[in-house]
Amino acid sequence: MIFGIAEIVAYLSRVMTLWPGDVIAREKPAGAGAGRQPARSLQPGDTVHLGIDGLGEQSQRVAQE
């Protein structure tokens, strides 16, 4: 990891409001875009699923900024 957890939380809290229950995903999962051949990045319309055992799962749709 390039930045420590405290530094990541400090930075994010300066640029956005963090709420109880927010999840900061700090690593990419196996099979993520850079490791694919050819490499692939998230595109508008893609859906990202994040799950934590015992807590549940959330899904977010990627939108054009």
Steps between C-alpha positions, in 0.01 A plus 500: 500500500638841408298695762409388851140465615512814719629706207230365268222577751643848568514582129150368426351689794641823354342448157172330594274425794557156648198341666472204740489187289702645211742249351837609364611232254877532489607204292393357172359147488665214316424515129467880501554702184876562502575127526282406205621453145413744353482732801149630579380799704155566643263659252170686546226240539723240669384374841737451794403252773660513845425239763624434851419170671254554782417857390344463157556628149454828319499579129589828335455593134785695339383836363668757276626790713 
